[in-house]
């Protein structure tokens, strides 16, 4: 089977109109990066996207700890000797919460300096919140790398 190649310009770049979803830049980038499967139907893309969103929500629940909110519907049956704000135990929920808060402070400091000349986009609360969560989750998921600007 011989697959015909799409016409390309002299630079070797395939024109957007000859690629699947070429007019949808965000979708095309996800396909190019291997996040979404190539040449899929809209239903397949929706299914894959929903699956990734579920996985992301699971990572957020697992890694972003809030000791004020009971986990998985648990009642106040925590061991208060270990799980309290003054606990020195590094495995306590509060210790993890305070470590995450320090990491978030460093990330916030860098986010405030991100492209200051483009304040209209990168400094909106929605963009800042999204970038903050992504960076925090990546750092918490890869603790051996740590966080650097």
N, C-alpha and C positions, 0 to 999 in steps of 0.2 A: 504494500500500500504506500503510495507516494502522497505525502502531505504537501499541499501547495502552501508556500509561504506568503504571508501578507505583504503587500507592497510596502517598501520602506523608502524613506527619504535618503538623500546622499549621505546623511550622517549615520545611517544604519538604524535609526529610531523608527519603530512601527507607528504609523499615524493612529491617533486615538480612535478615529471612527472605524478602523479595521480590527480593533481589539474588542473582546467581549467586555461590556461595561466600561468601554473607553471614555464615554462621556461622563461617567460618575467617578471622578478622580479618587475619592476616598476608598471606594470599593476596589478600584483598579490597583491602588497601592497595597491594599490588604492581600489581593491575589498575588501581586508581584513579590511581596514579602513572605508568601507561603502561609499566611494566616488563614486565608479562605481558599478553598479548592478552586482550581481553574475550570473554566467552562462548565459551570454549574447552573442549575435553574435558580430562580429567585427563591423558591421554597427551600432548596438545599442551603442557600446562603443564609436565609432566616434561621434555619435549624442550627447551623454551625455557629452563627452569631449568638443565638440564645444559649447554646451550650457554653460558649466562652464567657458570657455574662454570668451564668450560674457558677462557673468555676471561679470567676473573679469575686463574686459575692461570698463564696465559701472561703476564699483566702482572706477577705476582709474580716469575716466573722472569726476566723481562726487566729489571725495575727494581730489585728487591732483590738487590743484588750481595753475594756472599760470596766473597772471593778465596781462601779456604781450600778451596773446592769447585771442581774443574775444571768448566768450562762445556761442556755438550753432549758429554760423554764425552771431552773433549780430555785428552791426557796433559800432562806438564809441559814442553810446548814453548813456554812463554811467554818473551817477551823480558825477561829479568831486569833489564836496564838500565832499561827503562821500567816494568815491572810488578813493583815491589817496594815494601815499606812506606815506604822513605825517598825514593822517587821524587818529584820536584817537578812532574812532568808532570800537568796537570789532567785529562787523558784516561785516565790509568791506572786500572786496576781498584781499586787500593788508595786512590787519591785519592777516587774515587767512594764507596768503602766508608766512608772517614772522614767525608765530607760527609753521607752517610746517617746515620752514627752521631750526628753533631751534631744533625741534624734530629730523630732519634729521641729524643735527650735532651730537647729542647724539648717534644716531644709528650708524653713520659712525665711531665714536670713538670706539664703541664696536666691530664693524665689523673688524676694523684694528687689534683687539686683538684676533679675533676668530681663534682658533687652529693655532697658529703661526708655529708649527712644521709641518703643512700640507700646506705650502704656495702654493704649486703647484695647489691645487684645490680651497681652500676657499679664496684665495687672487687674483684669476683671475678677471678681470673687469666684465665678464659676471655673475659669481657667486655672486660677491659683489653687482652688480646692482639688481639682482633678489632678494637676501636676503633683501636689502634695501627697495625695493618696497613692499615686503610682510610684513616686520615689520612696515613700515609706514602706510600701509593700515590697518593693524590689530589695530595699536594704534589709528588711526583716527576713525575707526569703533567702537572701545571700549574705548571712552575717560574716562570713569569712572575708568578704570584700570590704565591708564597712561603708562609710559614706564619705565622699570627698566631692568638693565642688566640681 
